[in-house]
Structures are given as C-alpha cells and as structure tokens.
Amino acid sequence: MKLYSVSDGPPSLACRLGLKALNLDYELINVDFGKGEHMTDEYEKLNPQKEIPVLVDDDLVIGESNAILQYICDKYDTAGKFYPKNPASRAIVNHRLCFNLAMYYRNISEYTLAPIFFDYERTPLGLKKMKIALDVFEKYLTQTNYSFAAGDSLTIADFPLITATLCLEAINFSLVPWPKIDKWYHNFKLKYPELWEIAAGGLKELSYFEKNPPDLSHMIHPIHPIRKIPK
C-alpha cells in the first residue's frame, strides 16, 4: 500500500491518521507541493484532479481523503471500530465527513491556507463564513453531547475535522468562543498523542509558512492564482 501525501496538507494528514489508527503498514510517498510535483503528467495518471492525497492498494488507485478513509475501514476495520457497521451510526459518520468537506474545511481553508499559498486575502466575508462553519459544528457537538465528532468513541469523522481545525491553530485563531470544539480538539490531543504527533507535524509546517510564506511563483496552477512574494 502507498499513500501519496503532502506533509502539511490536512486531507493527507487525515488519511495518515486513519492508517495509523488501523495500524496499517504502507509506504509514505511525499509529494512536494512547493515544487509542483502534483501538477506533473506522471502524477495526473494517478489522479486526474491533480489533488493530494492518493492511495494505491493493489489494483486500486483512489483519491479524495473521505473515500480513502472509508475504503481502508471497509477493507481493514472488520470490527467497525472507526467506521460503525450500524446504519444509523455510520450515517452520522458519513454526515460529518460530508460536512467537513462541503463546509467546515472548505471555509476554514479558504480563510487560513489559501492566503498563505495563493493570491488570496483574508476578508471580513471569509471570516464570517469560517465563523458560520464553526457555529454549526459547535451546535452539532452541543446537540449530541458526544465526546467525539460522531459518537462517544473515535471514528474516521474526527480525523479530517481535527486536521481542518489545526489550520486555525496555525494562524493563532482562538477557539474560546466555541467551547465544545475547543474541548473536543484538546481532548483528541490528550487521548491520542500518537495520532496527534502526525497532525502536529503538519501544524508546525503551516505555522512556519504563516510567518514565512513560500514563494510559489515558479508554479503554474490551473485554478488558483499564484501569489508573488516581494523581493
């Protein structure tokens, strides 16, 4: 099994958390985002979306972090520890995965990460959208009173939500106004230090880039405008 991963990418980190939680052996292949390795013809053969991560397991080649997490659990988590077999419980996990992808990580990354790596600004509208996403997650945690994102035990739903939330810590954005999220986030750190160690590596890199934005002016990107660093 191989995981093509970027060292500070929240979706890549989420997959690494899942692989670690399941104690699976795999080869970690670093894709250098700064060098544009994900934009090469060779990488496009693995993922026409040219996005990271990608998992290769025997004949299966699959992108999208949610799909990767669901696949490794369907194949290797036979007891349903991290991806419940019960339809109702699984539905909540699936919902949180979709919520993260469609709203939570999307709004957080647009405000925190896009201005670090691309020609975007942190705007009042971006901040408002991010706070709305945080408000929604806070309500989910309040309504259910779960210890984790989708239940009273750790599931794959927690992994992408954790790695999205660490983007806030990378820019020193306080979670104090969202006490349920703050408690859940720090509870994960305390209860799963071996998993948090993986996430913390990405956090360290993002914190560095927040203070020292990388120069990606050499890279061509089909969607995002590249920000030029003043000489």
Protein Blocks (a to p, Z undefined) as FASTA:
>chain_A
ZZdddfklmklmmmmmmmmmnopacddddddfknopmmpmklmmmmmnopacdddehjbc
cehjklmmmmmmmmmmmnommmcfblklmmmmmmmmmmmmmmmmmmmmmmmmmmmmmccd
ddfklmmmmmmmmmmmmmmmmmnopablnbcbdcfklmmmmmmmmmmmmnopafklmmml
mmmmmmmmmmmmmlmmmmmmmmmmmmmmmmmccdfklpccfkbccddddZZ
